[in-house]
Amino acid sequence: MSALAHRRTVLLTLGRLPKSIELIRGFSALGFRVLVAEPHPWHLSRISNQVDKSFEVVSPVSDTPGYLRRLREIVEQERVDLVVPISEETMHASGLKPLLPPGATMFCPDQRTLLELHDKFRFIELARPAGVDVPETVALGDPQARRIADAGPFVVKPRFSCSGRGVEFFERGAPLPGRDEPCVVQAKVPGDVLSTFSIVRDGRVLVTVVYRGLVMAGTVSVCFEQVEHPAIAAWVERFAGHHAYSGFLSFDFVLDEAGRPFGIECNPRITSGVHFVEPADLATAMIAPAGERPSVRLRPQRIAQQFYPTLTETERAFLQGNFAKARRSFVAMWKARDVVWSWRDPLPFLTMPMTAWRILSHAIRKGTSLGEASTFDIEWYGAPSADGRSAAQLEVHP
């Protein structure tokens, strides 16, 4: 039997984002054969010397049944042991979980659980019984929305969205906007914004990273700093334990004047906090046997960045005459560790301006942020069927 037959195989369902690189290097360090499925023919991870194979797949937004069929074909043909979703495609890729062949597993909850947490209205309903603080939130169109708008500053955002798409901030008493998609109206908590990334197994949190954005591209942080905040870590522990959650779990928080954290939305997927976790420990946390609690270490560097977007935002601030912001961004950029660069695997960083061209060109043509341009073809826009299966699942496997 060949040596290859003894190697475990992992399939990542996205390769274009720096988050993918962390998992690639983590699983490679553990001896895994690493595969990547990605709608873009050229992408950041394809050029990595630690990726064994890269597969072009259809966009899950344009053809969800075809996307799931192709993923299942890759799992069967390549004898994949573990499938790991990465970013917004998680909401689609999770439909593969009940379709996997024997012996293959997927590190994520079922699709219904993911979509409930991704839904900015249902998340609030799920948070309350866990005994954690969340701002008052109602559906746009609910009579109570007018009361929230009259009580103070408020936010309107789509129930299903990412990268800040469709988020609007309003002052007290402002008219409620009309929207074509389901949205929520949320009381705006004034204060600092912090985010988290956690790995959870059966309701037990293995690691939580709390971080703040230092340099922002729109509403997406491209340079970020790890911070300590025990109250936020405790909030995450309570929520995860109450729901016996397993998988990646991330939140955005606002701290009120007393420093009390309010969870404003949930991202049941990997976020930028992953860049503070040691890659090998990140992979180990996913493959540890049930009941074990492996040690998950954090990197020593407390500031990390995506260099090219951070440089762009620094230059933008300078050209706009906002010299104080440009100086802050420059200082952060100087102190930060780049999340892609590695002497052992240099090409992803060196070729990033070329492999990211499809994202850059879309942002330029459509006038959107880089965050929106990087997710428009993988973002979730729908909802599951009554029995918890998506329409794509029903078509792939009735």
C-alpha positions as CSV (number, residue, x, y, z in Angstrom):
1,M,0.0,0.0,0.0
2,S,1.3,3.5,-0.9
3,A,2.3,6.1,1.6
4,L,-0.4,8.3,0.3
5,A,-3.1,5.8,1.4
6,H,-2.0,6.3,5.0
7,R,-2.3,10.1,4.9
8,R,-5.5,11.6,6.2
9,T,-7.1,14.1,3.8
10,V,-8.9,17.3,4.5
11,L,-11.0,19.4,2.1
12,L,-11.3,23.1,2.7
13,T,-14.4,24.7,0.9
14,L,-12.7,28.0,0.1
15,G,-9.2,29.2,-0.8
16,R,-9.4,32.9,-1.6
17,L,-9.1,34.3,1.9
18,P,-6.2,34.5,4.3
19,K,-8.2,32.5,6.8
20,S,-7.8,29.5,4.5
21,I,-4.0,29.7,4.7
22,E,-4.0,29.3,8.4
23,L,-5.9,26.0,8.1
24,I,-3.8,24.8,5.2
25,R,-0.6,25.3,7.2
26,G,-2.1,23.8,10.3
27,F,-3.3,20.6,8.7
28,S,-0.1,20.3,6.6
29,A,2.0,20.5,9.9
30,L,0.0,17.5,11.1
31,G,0.8,15.5,8.0
32,F,-2.6,15.8,6.3
33,R,-3.1,15.9,2.5
34,V,-4.7,19.3,1.9
35,L,-7.3,19.9,-0.8
36,V,-9.1,23.1,-1.6
37,A,-12.4,23.7,-3.4
38,E,-12.9,27.2,-4.7
39,P,-15.2,28.9,-7.3
40,H,-12.3,31.2,-8.5
41,P,-9.9,29.4,-10.9
42,W,-6.9,31.3,-9.4
43,H,-6.9,32.2,-5.7
44,L,-4.6,32.8,-2.8
45,S,-4.3,29.2,-1.6
46,R,-3.8,27.6,-5.0
47,I,-0.3,28.9,-5.1
48,S,0.6,27.5,-1.7
49,N,3.3,24.8,-1.6
50,Q,1.3,23.0,1.1
51,V,-1.9,22.5,-1.0
52,D,-1.9,19.1,-2.7
53,K,-4.8,19.8,-5.0
54,S,-7.1,22.7,-5.9
55,F,-10.5,22.1,-7.5
56,E,-12.6,24.7,-9.3
57,V,-16.2,24.5,-8.3
58,V,-19.3,26.4,-9.3
59,S,-20.5,29.3,-7.2
60,P,-22.9,28.1,-4.6
61,V,-25.0,31.2,-5.2
62,S,-25.4,30.6,-8.9
63,D,-25.9,26.8,-8.7
64,T,-26.2,25.4,-5.2
65,P,-27.2,21.8,-6.2
66,G,-24.3,21.7,-8.6
67,Y,-22.0,23.0,-5.9
68,L,-23.0,20.3,-3.4
69,R,-22.8,17.6,-6.0
70,R,-19.3,18.6,-6.9
71,L,-18.2,18.7,-3.3
72,R,-19.6,15.3,-2.8
73,E,-17.7,14.0,-5.9
74,I,-14.5,15.4,-4.6
75,V,-15.0,13.8,-1.2
76,E,-15.7,10.4,-2.8
77,Q,-13.0,10.5,-5.4
78,E,-10.2,11.8,-3.1
79,R,-11.3,9.7,-0.1
80,V,-11.6,12.8,2.1
81,D,-11.7,12.3,5.8
82,L,-12.7,15.8,7.0
83,V,-14.4,18.7,5.3
84,V,-13.9,22.2,6.8
85,P,-16.0,25.2,5.7
86,I,-14.2,28.5,5.9
87,S,-16.2,31.7,5.4
88,E,-19.7,32.7,4.1
89,E,-19.8,29.6,1.9
90,T,-20.3,27.7,5.2
91,M,-24.1,28.3,5.0
92,H,-24.2,26.5,1.6
93,A,-21.5,23.9,2.2
94,S,-23.2,22.7,5.4
95,G,-25.9,21.2,3.2
96,L,-23.2,18.6,2.3
97,K,-23.1,17.2,5.9
98,P,-26.0,14.7,5.6
99,L,-24.8,13.7,2.2
100,L,-21.3,12.6,3.1
101,P,-20.2,9.0,2.5
102,P,-19.4,6.8,5.5
103,G,-16.0,7.7,7.1
104,A,-16.1,11.3,6.1
105,T,-17.0,14.1,8.7
106,M,-17.6,17.8,8.5
107,F,-16.5,20.3,11.2
108,C,-19.7,22.4,11.5
109,P,-23.2,22.1,12.9
110,D,-26.2,21.1,10.8
111,Q,-27.4,23.7,8.3
112,R,-30.5,24.7,10.2
113,T,-28.4,25.6,13.3
114,L,-26.0,27.6,11.2
115,L,-28.7,29.5,9.5
116,E,-30.5,30.3,12.7
117,L,-27.3,31.8,14.1
118,H,-26.5,33.6,10.9
119,D,-30.0,35.2,10.9
120,K,-29.6,38.4,12.8
121,F,-33.2,38.2,14.2
122,R,-33.2,34.5,15.2
123,F,-29.8,35.0,16.9
124,I,-31.2,37.5,19.3
125,E,-34.1,35.1,20.1
126,L,-31.5,32.3,20.8
127,A,-29.3,34.5,22.9
128,R,-32.0,35.6,25.4
129,P,-32.6,32.1,27.0
130,A,-28.8,31.7,27.3
131,G,-28.8,34.6,29.8
132,V,-26.5,36.9,27.8
133,D,-27.0,40.5,27.0
134,V,-28.2,41.6,23.5
135,P,-29.7,44.9,22.3
136,E,-33.4,45.1,21.6
137,T,-34.0,43.9,18.1
138,V,-37.2,43.5,16.1
139,A,-38.1,42.8,12.5
140,L,-38.4,45.8,10.2
141,G,-42.2,46.1,9.8
142,D,-42.9,45.1,13.3
143,P,-44.9,47.9,15.1
144,Q,-42.2,47.9,17.8
145,A,-39.6,49.1,15.3
146,R,-41.0,52.6,15.5
147,R,-40.7,52.6,19.3
148,I,-37.0,51.6,19.0
149,A,-36.4,54.3,16.4
150,D,-38.0,56.9,18.7
151,A,-36.1,55.8,21.8
152,G,-32.6,56.5,20.5
153,P,-30.0,55.8,17.7
154,F,-30.7,52.6,15.8
155,V,-29.4,50.3,13.2
156,V,-31.1,48.7,10.2
157,K,-29.5,45.6,8.6
158,P,-30.5,42.6,6.5
159,R,-31.3,39.4,8.4
160,F,-28.9,37.6,6.2
161,S,-25.8,39.5,5.1
162,C,-22.1,39.8,5.6
163,S,-19.2,42.2,5.3
164,G,-21.4,45.1,6.3
165,R,-23.6,44.9,3.3
166,G,-26.9,46.8,3.8
167,V,-26.1,48.1,7.3
168,E,-27.4,51.6,7.9
169,F,-27.1,53.8,11.1
170,F,-29.8,56.3,12.0
171,E,-30.3,59.0,14.6
172,R,-33.1,59.0,17.1
173,G,-36.5,59.7,15.5
174,A,-35.4,59.1,11.9
175,P,-37.9,57.6,9.4
176,L,-37.6,53.8,9.0
177,P,-36.3,52.9,5.6
178,G,-38.1,50.7,3.1
179,R,-36.2,47.5,2.2
180,D,-36.9,44.8,-0.4
181,E,-35.3,42.1,1.8
182,P,-36.0,41.0,5.3
183,C,-34.3,43.3,7.8
184,V,-34.0,44.0,11.5
185,V,-34.2,47.2,13.5
186,Q,-31.8,47.1,16.4
187,A,-31.2,49.6,19.2
188,K,-27.7,51.0,18.8
189,V,-25.5,50.5,21.9
190,P,-23.0,53.3,22.1
191,G,-19.5,52.1,22.8
192,D,-16.4,50.2,21.6
193,V,-16.8,47.3,19.1
194,L,-15.0,44.1,19.8
195,S,-15.1,40.7,18.0
196,T,-14.4,37.1,18.9
197,F,-13.5,33.8,17.3
198,S,-14.0,30.5,19.2
199,I,-13.6,26.8,18.6
200,V,-16.3,24.8,20.4
201,R,-16.8,21.1,20.9
202,D,-20.0,19.9,22.5
203,G,-20.7,23.2,24.2
204,R,-17.1,23.4,25.6
205,V,-15.1,26.3,24.4
206,L,-11.5,25.2,23.5
207,V,-10.3,28.7,22.8
208,T,-11.7,32.2,22.4
209,V,-9.9,35.1,20.8
210,V,-11.1,38.6,21.5
211,Y,-9.9,41.3,19.1
212,R,-10.5,44.8,17.9
213,G,-10.1,46.3,14.5
214,L,-7.2,48.9,14.2
215,V,-7.5,49.6,10.5
216,M,-10.9,49.2,8.8
217,A,-11.8,48.7,5.1
218,G,-15.4,49.8,5.4
219,T,-16.8,47.7,8.3
220,V,-14.3,44.9,7.9
221,S,-11.0,45.0,9.9
222,V,-7.8,44.4,7.9
223,C,-5.5,45.1,10.8
224,F,-6.5,43.8,14.2
225,E,-5.3,43.6,17.8
226,Q,-5.9,40.8,20.3
227,V,-7.2,42.0,23.7
228,E,-8.2,40.4,27.0
229,H,-11.8,40.8,28.0
230,P,-13.0,38.2,30.6
231,A,-16.6,39.3,30.5
232,I,-16.8,38.7,26.7
233,A,-15.1,35.3,27.1
234,A,-17.7,34.4,29.8
235,W,-20.5,35.6,27.5
236,V,-19.3,33.2,24.8
237,E,-19.0,30.3,27.3
238,R,-22.6,30.8,28.5
239,F,-24.0,30.9,25.0
240,A,-22.0,27.9,23.7
241,G,-22.8,25.8,26.7
242,H,-26.5,26.6,26.7
243,H,-26.8,25.5,23.1
244,A,-24.3,22.6,23.3
245,Y,-22.7,24.0,20.2
246,S,-19.9,22.4,18.1
247,G,-17.9,24.2,15.4
248,F,-16.5,27.6,14.8
249,L,-18.4,30.4,16.6
250,S,-17.8,34.1,16.3
251,F,-19.5,37.2,17.5
252,D,-19.5,41.0,17.3
253,F,-19.9,42.9,20.5
254,V,-20.5,46.5,21.7
255,L,-19.4,47.5,25.2
256,D,-21.8,49.9,27.0
257,E,-20.6,52.7,29.2
258,A,-20.1,50.3,32.1
259,G,-18.0,47.9,30.0
260,R,-20.8,45.3,29.8
261,P,-20.7,43.4,26.5
262,F,-23.8,43.2,24.2
263,G,-23.7,40.6,21.4
264,I,-25.0,42.4,18.3
265,E,-24.6,39.5,15.8
266,C,-23.3,36.0,15.4
267,N,-21.0,34.7,12.6
268,P,-21.0,30.9,12.9
269,R,-17.8,30.5,10.9
270,I,-14.2,31.5,10.9
271,T,-13.3,35.2,11.4
272,S,-10.1,37.2,11.6
273,G,-9.5,36.0,15.2
274,V,-8.2,32.7,13.7
275,H,-5.0,34.5,12.8
276,F,-4.0,34.7,16.5
277,V,-4.2,30.8,17.0
278,E,-1.2,28.6,16.4
279,P,-2.1,26.8,13.1
280,A,-1.2,23.3,14.3
281,D,-3.3,23.7,17.4
282,L,-6.2,25.0,15.3
283,A,-6.1,21.8,13.3
284,T,-5.7,19.6,16.4
285,A,-8.8,21.1,17.9
286,M,-10.9,20.0,15.0
287,I,-9.7,16.4,14.9
288,A,-9.4,15.6,18.6
289,P,-11.5,12.7,19.7
290,A,-14.9,13.4,21.4
291,G,-14.4,14.2,25.1
292,E,-10.8,15.3,24.8
293,R,-9.9,18.9,25.4
294,P,-6.7,19.7,23.6
295,S,-4.6,22.7,24.5
296,V,-5.0,25.5,22.0
297,R,-2.2,28.1,22.1
298,L,-2.3,31.6,20.8
299,R,0.5,33.2,18.8
300,P,2.8,35.6,20.7
301,Q,2.1,38.5,18.4
302,R,-0.8,40.6,19.5
303,I,-1.3,42.6,16.2
304,A,-1.9,41.0,12.9
305,Q,-2.8,42.4,9.4
306,Q,-3.6,41.7,5.8
307,F,-0.7,43.8,4.5
308,Y,-2.0,44.9,1.1
309,P,-5.5,46.1,2.3
310,T,-3.9,47.8,5.3
311,L,-1.5,49.6,3.0
312,T,-4.4,50.7,0.7
313,E,-6.3,52.1,3.6
314,T,-3.3,53.9,5.0
315,E,-2.7,55.5,1.5
316,R,-6.4,56.4,1.2
317,A,-6.4,58.2,4.5
318,F,-3.2,60.1,3.5
319,L,-4.6,61.2,0.1
320,Q,-7.8,62.3,1.7
321,G,-5.9,64.5,4.1
322,N,-6.8,62.6,7.2
323,F,-3.2,62.6,8.5
324,A,-4.1,61.5,12.0
325,K,-5.8,58.3,10.7
326,A,-3.0,57.7,8.2
327,R,-0.5,57.9,11.0
328,R,-2.4,55.5,13.2
329,S,-2.8,53.1,10.3
330,F,0.9,53.4,9.5
331,V,2.0,52.7,13.1
332,A,-0.4,49.7,13.3
333,M,0.9,48.4,10.0
334,W,4.5,48.7,11.1
335,K,3.9,46.7,14.3
336,A,1.7,44.0,12.8
337,R,2.6,40.5,11.7
338,D,1.3,39.7,8.2
339,V,-1.2,36.8,8.3
340,V,-0.1,35.3,4.9
341,W,3.6,35.7,4.8
342,S,5.8,32.7,5.6
343,W,9.5,32.0,4.6
344,R,8.5,28.3,4.1
345,D,5.6,29.2,1.9
346,P,6.2,32.7,0.3
347,L,4.3,32.6,-2.9
348,P,0.8,33.3,-1.5
349,F,2.0,36.6,-0.1
350,L,4.2,37.5,-3.1
351,T,1.5,36.8,-5.7
352,M,-1.5,38.1,-3.8
353,P,-2.0,41.2,-6.0
354,M,-2.4,38.8,-8.9
355,T,-4.4,36.0,-7.3
356,A,-6.8,38.6,-5.7
357,W,-7.3,40.4,-9.0
358,R,-10.8,38.9,-9.5
359,I,-11.9,40.4,-6.2
360,L,-10.2,43.7,-6.9
361,S,-11.7,44.1,-10.3
362,H,-15.2,43.3,-9.0
363,A,-14.9,45.9,-6.3
364,I,-13.7,48.5,-8.9
365,R,-16.5,47.7,-11.4
366,K,-19.3,47.5,-8.9
367,G,-18.1,50.2,-6.5
368,T,-18.3,47.9,-3.5
369,S,-15.9,47.2,-0.6
370,L,-13.3,44.5,-0.9
371,G,-15.2,42.6,1.8
372,E,-18.4,42.6,-0.3
373,A,-16.4,41.8,-3.5
374,S,-14.8,38.7,-1.8
375,T,-18.1,37.2,-0.7
376,F,-20.8,38.2,-3.3
377,D,-20.7,34.8,-5.0
378,I,-20.7,32.7,-1.8
379,E,-23.0,34.7,0.5
380,W,-26.2,33.1,1.8
381,Y,-29.4,34.8,0.6
382,G,-32.1,32.2,1.3
383,A,-33.6,30.1,4.0
384,P,-34.0,26.3,4.7
385,S,-37.1,24.3,4.0
386,A,-39.6,23.4,6.7
387,D,-37.8,20.1,7.5
388,G,-34.4,21.8,7.8
389,R,-33.1,20.8,4.4
390,S,-32.2,23.3,1.8
391,A,-33.7,23.2,-1.7
392,A,-30.2,22.2,-2.9
393,Q,-30.1,19.2,-0.5
394,L,-33.5,18.1,-1.7
395,E,-32.3,18.2,-5.3
396,V,-29.0,16.5,-4.7
397,H,-30.4,13.8,-2.4
398,P,-34.2,13.6,-2.2
